[in-house]
């Protein structure tokens, strides 16, 4: 039986989840700091946090926060795919060893 369909299915799922994990984490962080900025005593912390996160994303996105978020997601996806490929290879070599 060919292992190629299993590898491709595993790589597809890994790439999707590895892309979504950092994107959702940063989105939750942005939403939390936005909610904090609505509370009057914590407004300076929230607005400063939003500016810092936006500046961080702009560094990776060549001036655009959306592009920065996409780049971080794509890099996470690539790293996840590399780890999945390595574990798939190791599993195949261990399975075929005596």
Secondary structure by P-SEA (a helix, b strand, c coil): ccaaaaaaaaaaaaaaaaaaaaaaaaaaaaaaaaaaaacccaaaaaaaaaaaaaaaaaaaacccaaaaaaaaaaaaaaaaaaaaaaaaaaaaaaaacc
